[in-house]
Structure formats: structure tokens, C-alpha cells
Amino acid sequence: MTDLNIPSKRVMIIDDEPAARAHLRSVIETFEELSIIDEIGDGETAINAIVDQQPDIVFLDIEMPEVNGFDVASATADVNHQLVFVTAYDQYALDAFGTNAIDYLLKPVRPSLLDKCIRKILYQEGLVLEGLEQQKKDGDSLVLSDGNAKRVLNHQDICYIEGIGRYRRIHLTQLGEEIHRMQTIVSDTTLDDFESQLAKYGFIRLHRSYIVNLQKVIGLSTESRRHFVAMVDIGIKIPVSRKKLSELKAML
């Protein structure tokens, strides 16, 4: 797995379908870092169990009778745990971003994706433990807040950051993707905070909704009197506000 010293994690599975619980259990039990403390088939019981047992990781179905997964997530938002939604319906993905969920898996969950999700949780935990200590030494890492979760990120791992309503989506470089096992990270850290922390590393806020790593900018273009930058390995163009255009040109 990794050389990081990761403490064992207590897991709870919540799903009204016995077959779905059994499938999750079969993969989770392959990880020596995880121990399943409870399996629950309804939302009301799940709320009480999460509050009483304080699990580290919860795998939670969304569509359950009477009390659904979002009700459970809302009622237990103050309990410090990593939340993974597991559902047969993809239309809930946007709503899931409004919770503290770290991942969203579609049924039937492929063992490889579940394995990747678990490794992401465990690896990120190790990064937090190691990164916080390193930050004390050199102040070179960012500690991101996402509800109850904390993530440690090096500025070199960031390609650009975009604002998406109440949240910010950090788009990672290829190196960052390899390290964190994901393409993007969603955080509730504000763009103003990102701007103040990252300016010294060559980041610039080109638009009210975008901050970019200048080292990853490969071109500047104009279309219909609007200006855009192209980023390395990224297939989209990021808008540049008029008041930032001259500053960008000078820095490039």
C-alpha cells in the first residue's frame, strides 16, 4: 500500500439490500487496515449507530425506506467520519457534493473502484498525518478544509482552481493525480484564501472564479473579444477578466 503510518479504521456499512452489504464486506475485509464494526439495513437505526459508535468510515446507500441516505448524512454531519455514498442512481451526485462525502460509487460497484476508493481514503489519511508534521517544518503545504475532512496538498500538485457555488474544485497536475489517486479535490476553502496562500508560488487569479498555476499556462488566445488561457494537459480554456489581462501578459 504505502510506507505511511496509517492507523486502523473502523467501518460501518449501511444499506437496506443484504446482497449489497455482502458485496461491500467482501472487498473491505481484504484490507488489514479496516475492521467492520456494524452492518445496518435502515436509516433510522444508522443515525443512532453512527452517533453511538463513532465509526471512522461509513459506506452509505441513498435510497432507503423512510429515512434515506441524505437524511442520515445530515443528522450525523457533526460526527467526524469519512462518508462514501453507494447508490444505484447517478442523479444524486450533485447533491452528494453538498455533504461531507469523500466519494460517490454507483451500484453494482466494481471491486476495482471500491478498492481505489478505500486506498484513496487510507492514503489521504497518511498524507494528513505526514503533511501536518512537514508543514510545521517548512510551511510548504496547504491544509484544505472540506467539512470534517482535512487534506494536505503541495502547491506543485495544483494546475488550477475553480469556484463552483459554495465550493472550490482543485484540478490536479499529472503528478498530483498520481499522488492523490484522483483528478480533482472539492474543498470549502475560499478562493480568497487560496489566492493569498498561493500567490508566492506563481499562482494568479485570472477571473473571479479561477486561480491558475502560471507554470502550467501554455497559451493565451482571444475569441469574440474574450480572452482565455490554455493549460498543459487540460482540454478546456480558462477565461481571463479584462482587468487581469495586462497583469497576466507581464507575468508571462
BELCORGI-V858039 format. One line per field, one symbol per residue. phi: phi as a letter, one per 20 degrees, with the letter a starting at -180 (. if undefined). psi: psi as a letter, one per 30 degrees, with the letter a starting at -180 (. if undefined). A space follows every 10 residues. Layout:
phi=???
psi=???
This chain:
phi=.aefedffce dcdcaedgff ffffgfeffe dffdceeacc dbffffgfff ffelfeccec feecfmdeff fffffdfeef bedcecbece fefffffede febbdeffff gfffgfffff ffffffffff ffffffecme dddedbmeec cdceffedeb ccecmfccde eefgfffffe mbecceceff fffffffdgf dneceebgdc cceffdedac ccclmddbdd dfmdedddfd fffeffffff ff
psi=dlfkjkllkk kkkjkfjeee eeeeeeeeff jffkkjfkkk gleeeeeeee eefilekkjk lejlkdjlee eeeefgffkj lkkjkjlgkf fgeeeeffag kfljkklkkk eeeeeeeeee eeeeeeeeee eeeeeeefgf lkjkkibflk kkkkfffkel kkkibflkjj klleeeeeef hlelkklgkl eeeeeeefef ggkkjflfgk kljffgkflk lkkhgkklkk kkgkglkkkk leffeeeeee e.
